[in-house]
Amino acid sequence: MKKILITTLTIMLTGLFAKAQTEGPKQSQKLELSKQLNITNAVAIQVEAIMADYKTNASKVAESKKLAPQEMRTKIDVLIEEKNNKLKKLLTQEQLNKLLPTTERTKQ
């Protein structure tokens, strides 16, 4: 009886873990954005793309060894401004306030 119970429990847990892995982090992030900001999946996909593009470009700037700290800060500020301008076209001010860190909101 114990073996049957343990086997059943193992199968159920394996199924739950497999389902969680098929959703993946991208899917759950999109769902979280949709819920948090009360937006459609299509808009959530666009927001994710804007944020991913910003993250990629900011990482490249941060990893650049040729830039002085002030140049790096200036380039990051430009990237933040571009990202925020793109997001402003998709989201309301209230949604932006939920999404953007406080430090970025003061620059708007």
Secondary structure by P-SEA (a helix, b strand, c coil): caaaaaaaaaaaaaaaaaaaaaacaaaaaaaaaaaaccccaaaaaaaaaaaaaaaaaaaaaaacccccaaaaaaaaaaaaaaaaaaaaacccaaaaaacccaaaaaac
